[in-house]
Amino acid sequence: MISGRGQQQFPVPQSAGLRSPVEQEPSIASAAPLRTVAIPSLSSPRAWASPDSIDATRPADLSDQPHPVREFVRSENLPMSPQLSSMDEPDDQQLHSHAKLGISGILEALGIESVQNAAMKYGITDLWLPLSKQMFRRLSTNASQTQTFLVLQEGHLHSGLLTWTYSDSEDQTPILLPQHCSLEDDVDIVVENRLLGEGAVGIVEEVTVLLERRSLVCVRKRIGRPKQLQAQQQIMAAFAREVDVMRRVDHRHCVRSVGSYTDMESVNILSLPVADMDLATLLDTRIGEDQWEILYR
């Protein structure tokens, strides 16, 4: 995910920069028992941005905000879902953890066998949702069927993005559980803060995800969805593999997945921590012995 100068620039984790991993996250040894709580649908996300936190109407300057990695505790005792413990090719239907109808349910409700067969032929799964009108026309050129599909699909889309667990300790420490959601757009949920890197097919940004209890500052890798079917098939296959791999990885020198989502225009992966710099900048930076010790751990 990291390349040298002149290539796709993706950020490196802070543990490879100038901050100690000890500073980033408290020890998990003292984590209290957990209980799972799902965030309800975000009907008005902007209402949850308090005057003391961020201005949700514009990209925020969060330099004075507490770093999210130091606010959240990671637990290695969380139960793993089947797709995380399997080394098989990732199952798009399993990765889409919040599916209501799913693509198969939507097409069954539509009741057109030829459309179902076309979707199967092209390998369209839950991770593809939402489908644009132009993409659905690959499955059917009937205007009435297209309109019915879009109505059914709208009932599937979500505005709630992340699920949390809370410890039973007094501070009610939140812990993120990775999941995938389908959104019509992310305008009212994600605030773009600053560009971290860009490549041939996507960009990496620091963003703020507006949640009910508090806002989350994290990294978003955003890849555009091409209009050409074959190109989109390649993007979706790579997206499914990357989400699956990131959910398996748990190491101090690797970024941690906190969720993913698709919308009409792009596929997106959210991760922590937010990098201080990209690899090219790190290689050009003189660092001391303390920082080298961190890198060699």
N, C-alpha and C positions, 0 to 999 in steps of 0.2 A: 504493500500500500504506500510505500515511501520510495521516492526516486530522487536522483541527483538534480543538480541545476540544469535548467533548460528542458526538463521533462515534467511530468505531472507532479505537482507539488502538494503533497498531503502532509498534514502536521504530524509531528512526533509527540508522544506523551510527555507530560511534565517530568516524569521520572527519568526521562532521558535528557532533560534540560537542567535547570539550575535549582530545582527544588527536590528536597528529599522525599522519598515515598512515605517516610514516617510522618511528614507534615501533611501529606495528601489525605490519608485515611486512618482513622483510629483502628486499633487492633480488633480483629473480629472475635478474639477469644472471649471478650467480655460482653458480646452481643446477647441481649435478652431474647427469650422465646418470641416468636413472631406470629402475627395473625394477619390474614390477607384482607384488604379492603379495596374494592374497585371504585375508581372515580366515576361519578355519574356523568352523563352527557353534558358537555360544556355549552349551555344554551347562550351564555353571554360572557365569554372569556375575559373581555376587557374589564368587566366589573370587578375582577379579582386582582387586578394590578393596583396595589395600594399606593397612595401618594408618596409613601416613604420608600418605595422600591423602584419601579421603573415607569417611564412614560410609554404606555403600550401603543401610542399613536405614532411613534417614530422610532428609528433605530436607537437603542439606548447606549449611553456611555456607562458601562458596568465596571469600570476600573476600580471603583471604590466598593464594589459589592463583594461579600464573602465568596471565596471560590467554591463552586458546588462540590468539588471532590472532598473538601474538608467538611462539608455539611452532611454528607451521606455515608452510611456505613454499609460495607459489602458483607454479605453472609455467604459462606460456602456450604451452609446446611440447608439451603432452600431446595425443595424437591425439584428434580429436573424433569421436564416434559419429554415424551418419547423421542421427539426429533433430536433432542440434545444428546441422548445417550446412544443414538444409532449412528454408525459411520456410513450408512447408505446414502445415495443421492438424495438431497433434501426434497421433501414432499411439499409442494406449494400450498396444498390444502391445509397441511398441518401448521406451516409457518404462519398462516393467516388465522391467528388465534381468536379473533373476535368476529368471525364470520356469522352473520345472521342467516341469510339465505344462501350466500355463496353463488358463484357463477352457475353451478349446476342447478341450484334451487331456482334462480332467476329464470334460467332457460326452460326449466320444467314448468314454471308458472306461465311462461310465454306460450308453451305448448306447440312449438313448431319443430318437428323432428329434424328437418333439413338444417335448421339453425344450430341445433344441438350437435349434429354430426359435423358441421363446419367448424364449430368451436373446438371439438375434439381433434379434428384434423390439424388445426393450426396450433394446438397445444395451449389454448387459452385457459388459464386457471384463476383461482381467487386472487392471486397476486397481481393479475392484470387489472382488476377493478380499481377505479372506474374506467369503463370503455368509453371513448369519445364516439360521437355520432359517426364520424368518418371511419373509425375502426369497426364499428358494428356493421357498417355497410359492406364490409368484407364477408359478413355472415348472412346478410339479407339486404336486398335492395328495395324491399317493400317499406314504404314510408310509414304505414300504420304500425307495422311490426317494430320499426325503429323507435317510434314514439312510445309504444307500450313498454319496450325494453328500458328506455331511459327513465320512465316513471317507476318501474319495478326496481331498477338499480338505485334510484334516489333513496328508496326506503332502506337500502343496505348500507349506505354510507354513514360514517361515524364522525362525530366531532370530538369525542373523548380519545386521547392519544396514549396515555401511559397508565399503567396499573401500579399501585404502591403496596408495600407491606409496611406495617408499623410495629416497632418493638413495644413491649409492655413496660418499658422504662418510663420514667417521669417525663423525659424530653420528647417522647413519641417520635423517635428517629425514623424518618422515611427511608425506605429501601426500594429501588426501582426494579421492576420485573419487565424484561424485554417482551414486546409484543408487536404485532403488525396491525395497521389500520388502513382502511380505504377512505379517502377524503375527496370531496369535490374540489376543494382548494384549502390552503392552509393560511389564508390571509388573516383570519381572526384568531389563530392559534399560535403561529410562529412569527416572531419578530427578528428580522435580520439585523445583526449588530455590526459585524465586520468580516471582510474577506480574509481567509487564511491561505488559500491556494487555489489554483485552477489548472485544468488540463484540457486535453482534446475533447473529452466528452462530458466533463462535469466540473463542478466547483466545490470547494470546501469552505464553510463559513462558520463563524461563531454565531449562534442564534439563542434566543430566549423562547422557551416553550411555556405558554401561559397555562398554568394548571390551577385547580381550585384552591389548594391550600397554600401553595407558594409557586413562584416561577422558577424554572430550571434553566440555567445557562449551560449549554452543551455545544458539541460540534455537529454540524449537519453536512453530510456528503450528499450532494444533489446531482442527479444525472437526468438529462432531458429524455423524454420519450419521443423517438422519431416517428414520423408518419408512415414510413415504409414498414410493411409487415415483417419482412425478413430481418430488418435491422432491430425492430422492437422485440422480436423473438430472441435475438442474441442478447439484448440488454436485459430482458427478463430472466433468462437463464443465468446470466452472470450475477444479477441481483439476488436471486434465490440462493445461489451458492455462497455469496459473500455474507448474507444475513445468517445463513446456517453456520458458517465457520466462525463468525464473530460471536455467536451465542455460545460456542463451545470453549472459546479461549478465555482463560482467567490467569493472567500473569502481570506482574507489576510493570513490566516494560511494554505491555501491549494495551491499546485502547480497549475500553469496555463498552459493549453495545448496551444502549438503554431503550432501543425501540426502532421501528422503521415504519414508513408509510408510503403509499402511492397516492397521487392525485392525477388530474387530467393531463398535466404537463410533465410530470417527472416522477422518479422513484427516489426515495430518501432514506438514509441511514443516520440515526442519532447515536452519538457516542460520547464518552468521557475518558480522560479529562480534556479540557481545552488546552491546546499546545501553546507554549510560550513563543515558539518559532518553528520554521520548517527545517528539514534536514540540511539543506544547503547553508542556511544561516548558522545552524549549530556547528557544522564543520568549519566555518570561517570564524568561529568564536573561540577565544582563548579561555579555557576553564581551568579551575584549580584542582588540587588533589582530592578535595572533598567531593567534587562533582564526578571525577573519574571513578572514585570508589562506588558511587551510585550507579554509574554506567556498567561497572563490572559485576554487580550483584546478580 
